[in-house]
Amino acid sequence: MKLITWNVQWFCGLDGVVSVERVLSEARAMADFDVLCLQEVALNYPRLAGDAGFDQVERVRQLLPGFEVFFGAAVDELGADGQRQRFGNLIATRLPVAQVQHHALPYPADAGVSSMPRSCTSATLLTAGGPLRVMTTHLEYFSKPQRLAQANALRELHAQACAQAAQPPRSDHSGGPFQSKPHTPSALLCGDFNFAPNAPEYACVQQPQADATPLVDAWRVLRGAAPHDPSFHVFDKRYSPEPVCCDFVFASADLQPRLKHIEVNSQTRASDHQPVLLELS
């Protein structure tokens, strides 16, 4: 199974051109992916650079026949022109999807600091190796207190899912919304976390919890102590002159034997971030 995670900056490349087609073409060139997790997907934001004033989710759906596409809006607001505007995370997959959940992440007050609501979209996929929960997210950039609260919440969401798998609800075959659902401790958590490998939030996500399969950085499992390849500020120096890695794939510890390959595409300029590919056996 091949997964790509990418903050696509509303599909705006470093040339200022918004192109869903270009991003998907570059992702396909990187791998014949089974799962594509995208952050910063926009609907009806014409004032964003390059003009994101259209339904980018529907455009992805049109360009990926054979894939199911799920979008979770972290931001859902009324635009100045009266249009509904949404901004968030997307999961596209050609694997069967048993269930999807959208989780709002903590948004504590941080006066005077730019910020916006954040969320995590989770899809339980039915794979040859059993159910697999794929979670994708995009944490706060400017507010460290919000980012730390969100990192804690992600760890708690994973622990909650592990508890559901260990102590499943009553079996229900009614066909209604209470019907039984697959719960699994096996998970991949990916996205743009806006923290570096030496940040406390990085350690927070991986902090062990009682009765939960811990999350581990797939890069560390496969590359050991080798420094992470940078995924941000590689070409775009607006926020910092120093390249940094802030896009990760964390895997539940039970998946470690299945982790096969990880790489960062350090060449593309189709976004201000670089995509990350993870392959599982």
HELIX and SHEET records of a PDB file:
HELIX    1   1 GLN A    9  PHE A   11  5                                   3    
HELIX    2   2 VAL A   20  MET A   30  1                                  11    
HELIX    3   3 GLN A   56  LEU A   63  1                                   8    
HELIX    4   4 LYS A  144  ALA A  166  1                                  23    
HELIX    5   5 PRO A  200  VAL A  205  1                                   6    
HELIX    6   6 ALA A  218  ARG A  223  1                                   6    
HELIX    7   7 ALA A  253  ARG A  258  5                                   6    
SHEET    1   A 5 ALA A  52  ASP A  55  0                                        
SHEET    2   A 5 VAL A  35  TYR A  45 -1                                        
SHEET    3   A 5 LYS A   2  ASN A   7  1                                        
SHEET    4   A 5 VAL A 276  LEU A 280 -1                                        
SHEET    5   A 5 LEU A 259  VAL A 264 -1                                        
SHEET    1   B 4 ALA A  52  ASP A  55  0                                        
SHEET    2   B 4 VAL A  35  TYR A  45 -1                                        
SHEET    3   B 4 ARG A  84  THR A  93 -1                                        
SHEET    4   B 4 GLU A  68  LEU A  78 -1                                        
SHEET    1   C 6 VAL A  97  ALA A 104  0                                        
SHEET    2   C 6 SER A 119  THR A 127 -1                                        
SHEET    3   C 6 GLY A 130  HIS A 138 -1                                        
SHEET    4   C 6 ALA A 187  ASP A 192  1                                        
SHEET    5   C 6 ASP A 247  SER A 252 -1                                        
SHEET    6   C 6 LEU A 215  ASP A 217 -1                                        
END                                                                             
